[in-house]
Amino acid sequence: MSKQQKVDAPRAPASPGGWDVRSEELVADAALVGEPAAWRGTSTGTGTGSRPVRRGGVDPVKTLMHRHRELCERAVDPLEIAAGLEAHGVTDRTAARFRHRDVFALAEEMYARVPRDEEERGVPVALALPSTGDPQLPAGWALLALLPGVVCGLAAVGLEMGEGRARLAVGLGGALAVAVALRAALRYGPLRCPHEVMPATRAWVCFLIAYALFGDGLLRGAVSGGPDGPWAPSTAAALGLSLAVAPALWCARLFAVGARRRLSLSRGLAEFTSAVRPLLLGVVALYLCALGALLVGSGAVHGAQSSAGASASASASAGAGALGALLLLSRLLSSYGFMRAPLLMLGAAGAVEAGSIACVFAGRLPGFAWLAAPVEGAARAWGPGVVPVVACGAAAGVLLLHSLRVLSRASAHAGGAP
């Protein structure tokens, strides 16, 4: 090989744009960011070994663009690329290896390098960044959100007026009608799930609602030595939760629109996160205020028409309030594609409620009185509603912390993000 050939060899350190160890590391880092695990350890070009080899000048950003070509081509805003990179695990520390201060600066360069027509650059950001939790809603969805509360109110009136078998028929028919209305309101509203809800999630939701209707009466009878006979469902809890479907959907819409607006106005991922977290807390607080007002109103009406007493109504309202918060956060996370955490927390709350009832009955066995002592003591001190307050309240608190972490990511709201 001649001297000139040796100088021009790409791997010769003395040649222009020569290849060295740092160049090898830059290209390897760029190629492996966002690359599936099955691709790792393969070689490209003419080099050998586990790291990709590329001849010529080193351009790690170009290599990264090649790995995320589809994301760069369809993006209409740098923040959408930043959200996609964040979803693939690219952090500000990773961006520093590409000589950029943060992910957004890296995304701006990637966006600027992609050739686009002027018409494509003029697409409004609000139209280009649909939120996963903000689908194209049909007209009249806000009125459809009122349907579960209206149907449940009519069923409650029928229960008060009916007797015997007629009362049982009205109760079963009303429960079925409320379930159909609720399914329609969720399917065509802002809390529509992009994926099919798991059967286990549905089962735990049904159990928790059934406990809100019958659990307090069963626990009250079990603690007092019974139950000695059938007990009436908690009409106040059923009516309050059904009426709260409307504010839940409206608050979810408010959060989706507010998050999308902040996504289009933010100039970085950190700025977007700091703006979305107060919005989420405010929306949840607004819903809790509306839910509390509805439960108090429903409890006042129910207390005036029954002999259960004000204390039983307040106990049922407290438990229903905790359940309402848990159901809102679970459905909100599911509408953005986060399905696992709601399932775990719904299951945990249901297990605590079922375990509390089981412990009271198991305490009647010889030598097992200690099992029932904690539940009986809490129920006598604060009422039977303490069980759903603790179970659902703790689960809702965990989901709120989880929501503040995952729903404050730009990748949760940008179009095309998982």
Secondary structure, DSSP 8 states (H G I E B T S, - for coil): --HHHHHH-TT-TTSTT---HHHHHHHHHHHHTT--GGGTT---TT--SSS----SS--HHHHHHHHTHHHHHH-SSHHHHHHHHHHTT--HHHHHTTT-SSHHHHHHHHHHHS---HHHHTS-HHHH---TTS----TTHHHHTTHHHHHHHHHHHHHHH--HHHHHHHHHHHHHHHHHHHHHHHHTSTT--SS---HHHHHHHHHHHHHHHHHHHHHHHHHTT---S-----HHHHHHHHHTHHHHHHHHHHHHHHHHHHHHH-SSHHHHHHHHHHHHHHHHHHHHHHHHHHHHHHHHHHHHHSSS-HHHHHHHHHHHHHHHHHHHHHHHHHHTT--HHHHHHHHHHHHHHHHHHHHHHHTTSTT-HHHHHHHHHHHHHH-TTHHHHHHHHHHHHHHHHHHHHHTTSGGGTSTT--
